[in-house]
């Protein structure tokens, strides 16, 4: 539940940044359409970066390299 609230807050704050940075007036239909387009593009970029990060983490070699040669320790 806490994570969902944090995600919603993040998305809401991002929407406010888009509105303020582009000086949009949501009551105007053309500005509302512009906001929808900008927000959709921003979300698309977020999902693309998340997908790329996940793919990189999945394909990463997480195990240490094992030396193929066995050394004999004489004591």
C-alpha distance (Angstrom), angle and dihedral (degrees) to the residues before:
residue distance angle dihedral
X1 . . .
X2 3.80 . .
X3 3.79 92.1 .
X4 3.80 91.2 51.4
X5 3.79 91.0 51.9
X6 3.80 91.0 48.4
X7 3.81 91.1 50.6
X8 3.80 91.4 49.1
X9 3.81 90.8 49.0
X10 3.80 90.3 49.5
X11 3.81 92.0 50.4
X12 3.82 92.0 46.1
X13 3.81 93.5 49.4
X14 3.81 89.9 47.6
X15 3.81 89.3 52.8
X16 3.80 90.3 51.3
X17 3.81 90.6 50.5
X18 3.80 91.1 51.1
X19 3.80 91.2 49.3
X20 3.80 93.9 47.7
X21 3.81 97.5 41.2
X22 3.80 92.6 51.9
X23 3.83 94.6 37.7
X24 3.81 92.0 -125.9
X25 3.79 125.1 175.2
X26 3.78 107.0 -150.2
X27 3.82 93.6 -158.4
X28 3.82 88.4 66.7
X29 3.81 111.2 83.2
X30 3.81 94.6 -142.5
X31 3.81 91.4 50.5
X32 3.80 89.7 47.4
X33 3.81 89.9 53.5
X34 3.80 90.2 47.1
X35 3.81 90.1 50.5
X36 3.80 91.4 49.8
X37 3.79 91.2 51.2
X38 3.82 93.7 46.9
X39 3.81 93.2 45.7
X40 3.81 92.4 47.9
X41 3.81 91.1 49.9
X42 3.80 91.0 48.2
X43 3.82 91.9 50.4
X44 3.79 89.9 47.6
X45 3.81 90.6 54.0
X46 3.82 90.7 48.1
X47 3.81 91.6 52.7
X48 3.81 92.6 45.9
X49 3.80 91.3 52.7
X50 3.82 91.3 46.0
X51 3.81 90.0 50.6
X52 3.81 91.8 49.3
X53 3.79 91.9 47.7
X54 3.80 91.5 49.3
X55 3.80 92.1 48.3
X56 3.80 90.6 49.6
X57 3.81 91.4 50.0
X58 3.80 92.6 47.6
X59 3.80 94.0 49.3
X60 3.80 95.4 42.5
X61 3.78 117.8 112.4
X62 3.80 100.5 -118.0
X63 3.81 97.9 173.1
X64 3.79 120.6 83.9
X65 3.76 118.6 -108.6
X66 3.79 112.4 -97.2
X67 3.77 117.1 -142.2
X68 3.81 108.3 -119.5
X69 3.78 94.8 -151.1
X70 3.76 118.7 78.2
X71 3.76 113.4 -143.3
X72 3.77 119.3 -149.9
X73 3.75 114.1 -135.3
X74 3.76 113.1 -152.6
X75 3.69 114.5 -160.7
